[in-house]
Every structure is written in structure tokens, then in C-alpha cells.
Amino acid sequence: MPELQYAVLADHVRVQDNLGYVIAAGIDRIHVAEVPAVQDVGVLLSIAYSRAECGRPHRIEVLFQGTDGEELVRITGTGAPEWSETLPVGWKLTTRVGLNFRLPLPHLGLYSMEVMIDDASAASIPVRVVQRGPDESAPTD
């Protein structure tokens, strides 16, 4: 099975030439003035494939849900990485996937980001949504 090397929640991500460019990486808490709210977020995934796993389709899913299992966002895609003969023996082919989207937040509390590869769980990342304090300024773009 392909190996998820990392999954990073951020303000924004971009992938160019298989390099991930990230703004405000490592989010585990989202501050909101009130709920319901909508937050722009980005997810950067790094996935490693063995030679045998290349040349065939692999399903990738990112799911955001509340602690009660309420599905808020589901992003799915399929990729078929191609092996490069320039890679050393025993090396894995690594691909980066960058996703940016609007995340609805109906309430304060715990949420989770689930990453699935080929219908198997690859990561579960907890995210907490908290009330912004009166002296905290909203982030600027």
C-alpha cells in the first residue's frame, strides 16, 4: 500500500515541480469569531509509492468530520504515478498533493481530518475549533 509520509493542515498550499509550498503549516486549532463559520484551509499530502505500486490507479480521499461523524467535506481523487527509471534501486517515488478549499464549521469543538489511501485509513488529525478572544485580531490575508 502507498505510504502517507505526512499530511499537513495549513492556511494555503501549492505544489509546483513536486515541491510543497505552505503558508501557516501545522494547524491544529482554528479560531473563529462566531459559529457557524467558514474557514479557508489547505492540505499538503506527501505519498510514497514502491515500484510495484506505480502504473496503476490509487484512490486518495480527505474527509473532514465532526466528532459525531458528521461529514463536512469529502475530497476524492485518483492518481496513477509513473515509475522513473532514474530512481535508485529500493527507492520510492514520492508525490505531493495540495488541496485548498472552504471548510464549513457549524459549531465549536473537536473535528478531525481523515486521510484515506485506497480505502484504508492513512492518518487521522484532530482539529479544534475555538472562540476567538475579544482581544485577538482576525487573521489578515
ChimeraX attribute file (.defattr): number of C-alpha atoms within 10 A of each C-alpha:
attribute: neighborCount
match mode: 1-to-1
recipient: residues
	/A:1	13
	/A:2	18
	/A:3	14
	/A:4	19
	/A:5	14
	/A:6	13
	/A:7	23
	/A:8	19
	/A:9	23
	/A:10	20
	/A:11	18
	/A:12	19
	/A:13	22
	/A:14	18
	/A:15	16
	/A:16	10
	/A:17	7
	/A:18	13
	/A:19	13
	/A:20	16
	/A:21	13
	/A:22	19
	/A:23	13
	/A:24	13
	/A:25	16
	/A:26	13
	/A:27	17
	/A:28	15
	/A:29	14
	/A:30	16
	/A:31	17
	/A:32	20
	/A:33	14
	/A:34	14
	/A:35	14
	/A:36	11
	/A:37	15
	/A:38	13
	/A:39	14
	/A:40	12
	/A:41	19
	/A:42	23
	/A:43	23
	/A:44	23
	/A:45	21
	/A:46	18
	/A:47	19
	/A:48	20
	/A:49	20
	/A:50	16
	/A:51	18
	/A:52	11
	/A:53	18
	/A:54	19
	/A:55	12
	/A:56	11
	/A:57	13
	/A:58	18
	/A:59	14
	/A:60	20
	/A:61	18
	/A:62	20
	/A:63	16
	/A:64	23
	/A:65	20
	/A:66	20
	/A:67	12
	/A:68	8
	/A:69	10
	/A:70	10
	/A:71	13
	/A:72	14
	/A:73	15
	/A:74	13
	/A:75	12
	/A:76	12
	/A:77	11
	/A:78	13
	/A:79	13
	/A:80	12
	/A:81	19
	/A:82	13
	/A:83	17
	/A:84	11
	/A:85	8
	/A:86	6
	/A:87	11
	/A:88	9
	/A:89	8
	/A:90	8
	/A:91	11
	/A:92	20
	/A:93	19
	/A:94	17
	/A:95	19
	/A:96	19
	/A:97	18
	/A:98	21
	/A:99	17
	/A:100	16
	/A:101	14
	/A:102	11
	/A:103	15
	/A:104	16
	/A:105	20
	/A:106	14
	/A:107	16
	/A:108	18
	/A:109	15
	/A:110	15
	/A:111	24
	/A:112	19
	/A:113	21
	/A:114	18
	/A:115	22
	/A:116	18
	/A:117	21
	/A:118	14
	/A:119	11
	/A:120	12
	/A:121	12
	/A:122	19
	/A:123	17
	/A:124	15
	/A:125	15
	/A:126	17
	/A:127	19
	/A:128	15
	/A:129	19
	/A:130	17
	/A:131	14
	/A:132	14
	/A:133	11
	/A:134	7
	/A:135	6
	/A:136	9
	/A:137	9
	/A:138	11
	/A:139	7
	/A:140	4
	/A:141	4
